[in-house]
Amino acid sequence: AARLLVLRHDDFSGPYYALRRGEAGAGAALARELAGLDGLLACMPYLTGASFGLADVAYVPWVLRAQALMGVSLDPFSNVAAWLLDLLERPSVAAEADLVAGLA
């Protein structure tokens, strides 16, 4: 499952970069990707199950940047928001959030 999510990461990063470039429809495309992650996280605490793993590592920097640098709201994606709050308790993710805050 983790390998598949990492392979599908381009499906997430494509809309992310399109939004950064201000392309029409990019916000909706990124919202669809976030909705997909939200659906996964409705059934389990981490993207691939019961424990933090490679898929979480792959996605969390992008979610942090979308939220902090581009104003993407996680309000419609409550499971993603809860996942992010949980991950921010991890020193590695907190350090990444600090790095992103310095970019804003």
N, C-alpha and C positions, 0 to 999 in steps of 0.2 A: 504494500500500500504506500509506503514512504517513497519508494522509487517511482511509482506512478505519479504521485503528487509532485515530486521534484521534476519529473519529465514534463508535466503539464504546467510548470511554473511560467513558461512563456505565455500561456493563456492569461496569466495574471500580469506579468510584466509588460506585455504589449499594450493593454489598455492604460496601465500606469504611465508609461512613457507618452502615449498619445495624449493623456490628460495634461501631462507636463508641457507638451507642445501646444496645448490649447485646441486640439482637433475636435471637430463636431462629433458628438455621440460618445466621446471617450468616457465621460462621467457615467453614462448608463452602462457602458461595457464593463467598467471597473466595478460598478455596483452589482452587476450580474456575477462577477467573479467573487466578490465579497459575500454575496448571497450563497454561493456554492460552498464557501468555507464555513459560513454560518450554519448551513445544513449539516455539514460534517460534525461541527462542534456541538450540535444539538444532541448528538448521540454519544459523545465521548469527550473527555476533558482536553485531549490533545488531538492534533490532526490525524494521527494514525493509531489512536487508542488510549490506553491507560497511562502511558508515560511519554514524557518529553522526548522528542526525537528529531531526526534530520529534516523532516518536513516542516516542523515548527521553526527550526533554525533557518530554513530557506525562506519562509514567508514573513516572519516577524519584522525584519528590517524594512520590508516594502510597506507593510501595514503602518508601521511607525512613521515612515516618511510621507505616506499618503495623507495621514492624519495631520501631522505637524507641519509639513511644508506646502501641502496643497489644500488644506482645509476639508479633507474628506471626513464626513461625520460617520461615526460608527453607531450612532443612535438606532438606525434601522436594523443593525446587525448585533443584537444583544449578546449572542453567543461569542462572536468575534471580540466584542468589547470585554466580556468576562474573561475570555482566554488571554487577551492582552494584559489585563490587570493581574491575572495570575502569573503570567510570564514575567511581568515587571518585578516580581519578587525574586527572580533569579539574578544573581550579580552580573552575569554576562548580558542579559537583556537590559537590565538597568543601565549598564555601561553604554550599550547601543543607544538607548533612549537619551542619555546625556549627550552623546555625540550628535544625535539628530537635533537636539535642542540647540546645540551650538551652531548648527547650520541655518536655523530659522532667523 
